[in-house]
Amino acid sequence: MSVVGTGQFFGSPEEERDKLMRSLLEQKNKQSSPEGIPVVTLNDGNTIPQLGFGVFKVDPDEAERVVTQALEAGYRHIDTAAIYGNEEGVGRAIAKSGIPREDLFITTKVWNDRHLDVEAAFEESLQKLGLEYVDLYLVHWPAPKNGTYVQAWKQMEKLGDRAKSIGVCNFLPEHLDTLLAEATTVPAINQIELHPALQQRDAVEASKAAGIAIESWGPLGQGRYDLGAEKAIADAAAKYGKTPAQVVIRWHLQNGFIVFPKTVTRSRMVENLNVFDFLLSDEEMAAITALERGDRGGSHPNDLN
Ligand SMILES: NC(=O)c1ccc[n+]([C@@H]2O[C@H](COP(=O)([O-])OP(=O)(O)OC[C@H]3O[C@@H](n4cnc5c(N)ncnc54)[C@H](OP(=O)(O)O)[C@@H]3O)[C@@H](O)[C@H]2O)c1
């Protein structure tokens, strides 16, 4: 899918389809196995499981239980952030799991009030997580009114080997342009709000052009709208015997996006992983893509400072 240094993170539709068909065949007999989740190669050469597990709004008291169950279900990629307040619980679940560190992919993020203090914020996150390193460290928001994200990035670039990959979240094309004009390291990731009703095509295109892989946050629309009420999603769900959430997760995967739906519900953890035994057709993909309506659930990136 991705080739380092070329700026190509998404193959042609035919290449994406072939790759997914191969992964389907490989996974036929090992549903939900960690090894069965496809990986994306980032512009720094590191790989990331394309399907993971998010923990935004997971109560700190619940985080250990939730992440333990997610790891048991087969997730190996966990997305947290300092601002979520649950890094300690995530860390306890990791420590108790007994899963070799190298088999896990852990992401956390620096909050807006630490843009000028990234190294110390990073140390605090590592300590709370109980980890020697994270696989991905992200600038959580550009917070452009503060005028500090380039300075934050300069510090991100100096974190060295304890942040295996570095990236950004919620960067619009204008923020990427400003950053790239000053950066030594191109971000590996841009994590943006992305679901059928808000697809941020400008940010996706600008990221792709710079060789930056896209992570979709709020991939299920954060539960704000009924996915099954959308005919395109309901029709595919009925055809394949899948749930609306599973259809939408597949739409992300087939678009080449990295995705980590959040749930505190054990059965949904399993459900959201069980997406490798069907393939949406080009027509079904297009019908879901046509659901774009600019429905932003989170803050506009220029407004959260
Ligand atoms: N960088 C950023 O600024 C940013 C912002 C927001 C989120 N994120 C990251 O992205 C992750 C995912 O986004 P999100 O948590 O905001 O939203 P989401 O994953 O789109 O939606 C989570 C909601 O969907 C429900 N849900 C999960 N699976 C379901 C299923 N199979 N059927 C029906 N409902 C289902 C969950 O309910 P229950 O939990 O009650 O089961 C929860 O209410 C976050 O956890 C976080 O790691 C990043």
The ligand as a MOL file (V3000), in Angstrom:
LIG
                    3D

  0  0  0     0  0            999 V3000
M  V30 BEGIN CTAB
M  V30 COUNTS 48 52 0 0 0
M  V30 BEGIN ATOM
M  V30 1 N -7.3810 13.1720 17.7080 0
M  V30 2 C -8.5580 13.5780 18.1360 0
M  V30 3 O -8.8110 14.7930 18.2450 0
M  V30 4 C -9.5930 12.5740 18.4730 0
M  V30 5 C -10.9050 12.9870 18.7860 0
M  V30 6 C -11.8430 12.0230 19.1010 0
M  V30 7 C -11.5000 10.6810 19.0750 0
M  V30 8 N -10.2190 10.2910 18.8070 0 CHG=1
M  V30 9 C -9.8130 8.8570 18.8180 0
M  V30 10 O -10.6520 8.1180 17.9230 0
M  V30 11 C -11.2670 7.0440 18.6420 0
M  V30 12 C -12.5950 6.6700 18.0470 0
M  V30 13 O -13.4610 7.8020 17.9990 0
M  V30 14 P -14.6380 8.0550 19.0650 0
M  V30 15 O -14.4190 7.2250 20.2600 0
M  V30 16 O -14.7330 9.5040 19.2800 0 CHG=-1
M  V30 17 O -15.9430 7.6290 18.2880 0
M  V30 18 P -16.4540 6.3040 17.5100 0
M  V30 19 O -15.4700 5.2100 17.6620 0
M  V30 20 O -16.8810 6.7510 16.1720 0
M  V30 21 O -17.8010 5.9700 18.2920 0
M  V30 22 C -17.8370 5.5130 19.6010 0
M  V30 23 C -19.3120 5.3180 19.9370 0
M  V30 24 O -19.8440 4.3060 19.1010 0
M  V30 25 C -20.4080 3.2720 19.9060 0
M  V30 26 N -20.1090 1.9880 19.2400 0
M  V30 27 C -18.9180 1.3610 19.1270 0
M  V30 28 N -19.0340 0.2280 18.4280 0
M  V30 29 C -20.3340 0.1170 18.1040 0
M  V30 30 C -21.0730 -0.8700 17.3910 0
M  V30 31 N -20.4980 -1.9440 16.8890 0
M  V30 32 N -22.4260 -0.6640 17.2310 0
M  V30 33 C -23.0080 0.4440 17.7240 0
M  V30 34 N -22.3580 1.4120 18.4090 0
M  V30 35 C -21.0230 1.2410 18.5900 0
M  V30 36 C -19.7580 3.3920 21.2620 0
M  V30 37 O -20.6390 2.9210 22.2630 0
M  V30 38 P -20.2120 2.1340 23.6160 0
M  V30 39 O -18.8310 2.5810 24.0150 0
M  V30 40 O -21.2520 2.5630 24.5870 0
M  V30 41 O -20.2870 0.6770 23.2790 0
M  V30 42 C -19.5410 4.9010 21.3640 0
M  V30 43 O -20.7350 5.5360 21.7920 0
M  V30 44 C -11.3480 7.6090 20.0700 0
M  V30 45 O -11.6810 6.6460 21.0280 0
M  V30 46 C -9.9770 8.2190 20.2020 0
M  V30 47 O -9.0020 7.2210 20.4330 0
M  V30 48 C -9.2690 11.2240 18.5040 0
M  V30 END ATOM
M  V30 BEGIN BOND
M  V30 1 1 1 2
M  V30 2 2 2 3
M  V30 3 1 2 4
M  V30 4 1 4 5
M  V30 5 2 4 48
M  V30 6 2 5 6
M  V30 7 1 6 7
M  V30 8 2 7 8
M  V30 9 1 8 9
M  V30 10 1 8 48
M  V30 11 1 9 10
M  V30 12 1 9 46
M  V30 13 1 10 11
M  V30 14 1 11 12
M  V30 15 1 11 44
M  V30 16 1 12 13
M  V30 17 1 13 14
M  V30 18 2 14 15
M  V30 19 1 14 16
M  V30 20 1 14 17
M  V30 21 1 17 18
M  V30 22 2 18 19
M  V30 23 1 18 20
M  V30 24 1 18 21
M  V30 25 1 21 22
M  V30 26 1 22 23
M  V30 27 1 23 24
M  V30 28 1 23 42
M  V30 29 1 24 25
M  V30 30 1 25 26
M  V30 31 1 25 36
M  V30 32 1 26 27
M  V30 33 1 26 35
M  V30 34 2 27 28
M  V30 35 1 28 29
M  V30 36 1 29 30
M  V30 37 2 29 35
M  V30 38 1 30 31
M  V30 39 2 30 32
M  V30 40 1 32 33
M  V30 41 2 33 34
M  V30 42 1 34 35
M  V30 43 1 36 37
M  V30 44 1 36 42
M  V30 45 1 37 38
M  V30 46 2 38 39
M  V30 47 1 38 40
M  V30 48 1 38 41
M  V30 49 1 42 43
M  V30 50 1 44 45
M  V30 51 1 44 46
M  V30 52 1 46 47
M  V30 END BOND
M  V30 END CTAB
M  END
